[in-house]
Amino acid sequence: MPMPAPGNLLNVTALRRVLRSYAGHPLFVRLLYFALRNGLPLARRIKPLFGATALISLTYRCQCSCRHCGAGLFKKDGEKELSAEEVRGLLRDLRAAGGTGVHFFGGEPLLAPDLVGHVAEASRLGLNVTVETNGLLLDEALAAQLARAGAGSVRVSLDSPDAASHDKFRGVPGAWDKAAAALRACRAAGVRTLINYYASRESLRSGEFDRMAGLAVELGAGLRVLPPVRAGLWKDREDIPLTKEETDLLRSRLRRGVACWGYEFLDRPGAPFRCHTLLRSTFDVSAYGDILSCPYLPEPFGNIRTEPLVAAVRRMWDADVFAPEAEFDGCPLNAPSFLARSGNPPDGGKGGPG
């Protein structure tokens, strides 16, 4: 398969095609991580946010009351969420500094005013756009609008192949049916779709994980598998992180082209996992403009309302929050070194997307 043209080297869609052709061998993945960790700082001498993706939590409001999610813990009484113009300004600053992507996150981003307009502006700027959602508001009409606005992909959270289990976990009757309908609507509109799904030890052993992969095929979506994270409403759950043996079992169940582990090219057994924060390939922006190293950690490194975006992000990257976890195979919040250093699990933060 030909490489992308030089002018499109950071076109995420083109790179994804190349990576899907060559990725899979653990050595390749480790070389890729090394290149990102060591090569990006060189490129950023010219463009300070070269290759970065911003994860923007547009709001912390949500219709669900999920058992794992602590997004509501981020809410600040009396403080206004980012306005439409502040979001657009953030997108322009991101692109001008060399950024290449944006994930609209939450809470539930479809509850934020003018999400479609944000997607259109990001697409106009040349950013690759992903929307993360619970799917409750994503009908055929909205899916068509997102497609026309230039959304590159939509990720919809599904907690189980069983509708009743999903609805109970989310606290919303009928949530599973609406999420499945959202995936179908996006596919019909021509938008690439993925299911966000947490792989628990129970789902790995019971066969639910394999049934979720089958459901993804049925719905025409990819299955984005996420390890459970000891954060949000799960911050005190010592039983949440997968053991090494369970992680190996997770890897063995990945199906190339169907199920991936966090990143879309990690779809083969044996591939190691490194956090985006460790690679400095992403940064997070709260609904109030705080720059965060991770959506699970509420400690800000600056705010776009009081200083330039680049200054706050550089401060965050210079802090290198997870440096001791650089070789940890999984979410660094689950690493024994992080738990020992922090003294306890992180306060606040989401238990996961959607």
N, C-alpha and C positions, 0 to 999 in steps of 0.2 A: 504494500500500500504506500503511495507517495506521501512524503512529508508535507505539512502545510507550507504554503508560500511564506517567505521571510516576513512579509508584512502582517501575517496572521499567526505568528508563533505563539501569541498568547490568546488566540481564539480558542476558547474552552472546548467548543464542539469539535473543532479540528483536532485538538490535542487528545480529546477523549478517544477519537477513532484510532489515532496512532497508538495510544497507551493500551487500548483494548487489543490491538494486534500483537503487541510485544510483552505486555505485562503478564504477571502470573507467577513467574519464578521468583522465589524469595530474594535471590541476589539482585534481580532487577529492581525490586521494590526498595531494597536497602540502598542501592545506588541512587535511585530517584530521591529518597529522603535526604541522602548526603548532598546531592546537588542542590536541593531546595534550601537546606539548612545553611550551606556554605556559599551557594551561588547568588541567592537573592540579595544578601548584603552588598555584594559587589555592584549589582545592577542598580541598587537603591542609592548609590552615590550620585546617580544621574536623576533617577525618578524615585523619590523617597518612599512611595508605596507601590513600587513596581510589583506586579503580579498578585497583589493582595485582593482578598474578597472581604467585604464588610457584611457582618451579620447584624441587621438592624431590627431591634424589637420595636415595632411601631406602636404597640400598646401592650399592657399587661392584663387587659380585660379578656375574658373568655367565657363562653357559655357552659363549659364543662367544669367538673370538679374532680379531676383525675386524682387517683390515689398517690401518684408519684410526683406530680408537678407542684413546684413552689413558686411559680411565676407571680402569684399574688403577693408574695413576700417582698417583691421589689417595689410595690406601689408606694408612692410618696404622697401623703395627704397634702393637698393644697398646691402641689406642683403640677404644672401643665405638661402634657406630653408634647413631643416635637410637633410643630405646625407643619403644614404642607410645604411652605416655603423653606423652613429649616431642613426638612428632608431633602428637598430638591437641591438646596445649597450643599448639603453633605454629599449628594451624588456627584455634583459638579466638581467639588473639591477632591473627591476620591478619584475621579477619572483624570483630572488635571495632574494629579500626583503619580499617575501610573497604575492605579487600581484597575482590575479587570472584571470583577464580579460583585454581585450583591445578592444576599439572601434576605428576603422579607420574612420576619419571624414574629414571635409574640411571647405570651398571650396568643390571641387569635388575630392575625394581621388583616383578615377580611372584615373585622370590626372597625378598623382604622379608616378615617375619611380619605377618599381618593386614592385607594391602593392602585387602581387601574392607571391613574395618572402617574403615580410613582413608577410603575412598571414601564409605561410608555417613555418617560423621561430617561430612565436608566438605559433602556434599549436604544433610544436616540443617541445617547452618549457613547454607545458601543460597549456597555457593560453586559455581561452574561447574567441573566436574571433567574432566580429561583424563588418560589413562593412556598412556604411551609404552612399547612393548614389542617384543621380537624375535619374539614369538608362539609360542615353543617350548612354553610351559606353558598357553597359552590355548585350552582346549577348550570344547565346548558347555556343560558344567556351569559352568565358571568364567565364561564369557561371560554366562550367565543370572544368576549371582550379582552380577556387576558391574552388570548392567542393573537388577536389583532394588535394589542399593545406591545407584543414582543417577548412574552414570558418564555424562557428557554426550557424550564421544567417546573413541575408542580409536585410537591411531596405531601401525601395525605397520610395521616396517622391511622393505623389499624392495630389494635392491641391483641386481636385474636381472630382466627377464621370463624369463630362462633359468635353470632350476632349478640346473643344474650350476654356472653362474657364481656364483650367489648362495651356494650351499653352499660353494664353494671360498673365496670372499671371507670368509665367516663361520667357516670351519673346522669346520663341523658338517654331516655328511651328513644329508639329509632336512629341513634347515632351511626350504627354500623351501616344501615341501609343508605343513609345520606352520604357517608364516606365512600361506599362502593359506587354510588351513583355519581359522585364527584369525579372519581377516577375514570369512569366510563365517559363522562362529559368532556373531560380534558383530552382523552384519547380521541374522541370524535372530533374535537376542535383542532387536532393536530399538535397538541402540546405533550411533550414527553412527560411521563408520569412515573413516580416511584411511591412505594408504600414504606413509611417509617414504622419499624417494628422492633420492639425490645425482645431479645432472646434470653429468657430466664432459664435456669437449670431445669425447671419443671417442663417448659416447652420443648427443650432439647431431648428430654428423656421420654416424654409422653407421645412424641410424634407430631405435636402441634406445629413445631418449626417446619417440618416437611409439608404439612398441610397448608401452611401460609405460603410456601414457595409455589405449591400447586395453585392456590388462589391467585397469586400474582400473575401466573401464566394465563389463567382464565380471564383476568381483568385486563390483560395486555399491559401490565405494569412491571417495573423492576421492584425487587424486594431489597430495601436498604436496612440491613440488620445492625442494630445498635446494642452494645453491651449495657446492662443496667449500671447506673452510676449512683454512687453513694452521695447524693446531694438532694436538694429540694426537700420534699416530704419523706424521702428515703435516707436523709442524712445520718440518722441514728441506727440504720439497719446494717449491722455487721455481716448479715447473711446475704446481702445484695450482690457484691462483686462475684464474678465467676472465678472459679479456681483455674489453675493452668490446665488441668485435665478437661474441665468443662469448656475452656476456650479452645483447646485442641479439637474437642467434639464439635463445637460451633464451626470451626474452620472446615472440618471434614464434611459438613452438611452444605457448604456453599455450592451453588450450581452456576457454572460459568454462563454469563449472559442473562441470569435470572436473579440470583441473590448475591449481594456484595456486603462486605463488612465495613460500614461507615463510608468509605470512598468507593466510587463506582468502578474503579479498576481492581479493587481487592476482592476478586470473585473466584479465587482458587485457594485450596488448602495450603497452609504453610506461609502465606504472606504475612509479614509483621504489620502491626498497626502503630502509627505515631499520631499524636494529637496535632491538629492544625496549629494550635498555639505554640507547641514546641517547634514547629517548622516555620513559624512566623508567616504563615501564608494567609491567615485571617486575623481579624480583630472584631470585637463586638461593640455595638453601640446600644445603650439602653434607650428606653422610651423617653428619657429626659435628657439625652445627649451625653451621658457619661461614657467614657471609653473604658472598656473592660477587657481583661485578658481572656475571659471565658464567660459564657452566659450563666454558668453555675456559681461564679464568684462575684459578689456584689461590690468588691473594693475597686473604686474608680481610679484611673491614672490621669484624669483631666476631663474637661467637658467642652464640647464643640460650641457651646453658648458663650464661653468665656475665653477661649483661645483657639488658634488654628488647629484643624484636624491633624495635620502632620506632626505638630509638636506633641500632642497628647499620645498619638500612636507610637512615636519614637520613644517617649518616656516609658510606655508600657513594654515595648520590645526590649529596651535596655534593661528593664527590671528582670527579664527572663525568669518569670515566676516559677516555671517548672524545670529549671536547669538540672536539679538533682534527679529528675525523672526522665532525662533525655533518652535513656535506653529502655524505659519501661514499655512493655508490650500491651498497650491498652490505654484506657482513660487514666491520666495521671492522678485524678482525684481518688482513684481506687488504689493507688500505689502505697505500700506500707511506708515508704520514705516520706511521702506527703502527709499522711495521717500522723506520723510521728512528729514531723516538723511543725505542723499546724496545731497539734495537741488535741484536735477533735475534727470531725467532719466539718466542711464549710457550712456556715450559716446561710440560709437563703438559697437562691439559685433555683433554676428549674430542674426537675427530675428528667427532663428530656424535651425534644421538640414536639409541638402540636399537642 
